[in-house]
Amino acid sequence: GSGDGGKGRPGRKSKPVTAEPSDKAQRNFTDPDSRVMSTKNGFIQGYNAQAAVDGAHQIIVAHTLTNSPSDQAQLAPLLDAIKANLGKNPDEASADAGYCSQANLRTLIRRGSRATSPPDGKSTAPRRPRQKGSSNPARSSPE
């Protein structure tokens, strides 16, 4: 067919390969292992760090660092690091919604750790009431 280079495949003709990268190609030459990651304030070139803290003593007991932007796959490696450092699995683990998945809940159960995490990736932050006719949340203080 047309644009197939005579190979009988439909579709657009491939762009020719050039020795120069495209204008939009990016590469970090000082830290090629880092990745561009989305944050609440935009994008950063960096890593995704995880830390496990002993709640009673407020001390970091394990940490991990990855160039993967998602937290979901980071729970099991962090639990492995806790066990390696303390010699046992944690009795309890609390995590934000980014870690919540069926696989992570099964991992915690298999390791005998009680889990506290918002289900289905939903925030557990209380909703503030909105004032009529306003798009800003009303501030209220507990009585």
GITA-V938510 format. One record per pair of residues at least 24 apart in sequence whose C-alpha atoms are under 8 Angstrom apart, sorted by the first residue. I is the first residue (numbers start at 0). J is the second residue. D is the distance in whole Angstrom. If there is no record, write none. Layout:
BEGIN
I | J | D
I | J | D
END
This chain:
BEGIN
32 | 66 | 7
33 | 66 | 6
34 | 66 | 6
34 | 67 | 8
36 | 68 | 6
37 | 68 | 8
49 | 73 | 8
49 | 77 | 7
50 | 77 | 8
51 | 77 | 7
51 | 81 | 7
60 | 84 | 7
60 | 85 | 8
69 | 97 | 7
70 | 97 | 6
70 | 98 | 5
71 | 97 | 6
71 | 98 | 4
71 | 99 | 7
71 | 100 | 7
71 | 103 | 8
72 | 98 | 8
73 | 98 | 8
74 | 98 | 7
74 | 103 | 7
75 | 103 | 7
75 | 106 | 7
88 | 112 | 7
91 | 115 | 8
96 | 120 | 4
96 | 121 | 6
96 | 122 | 7
END
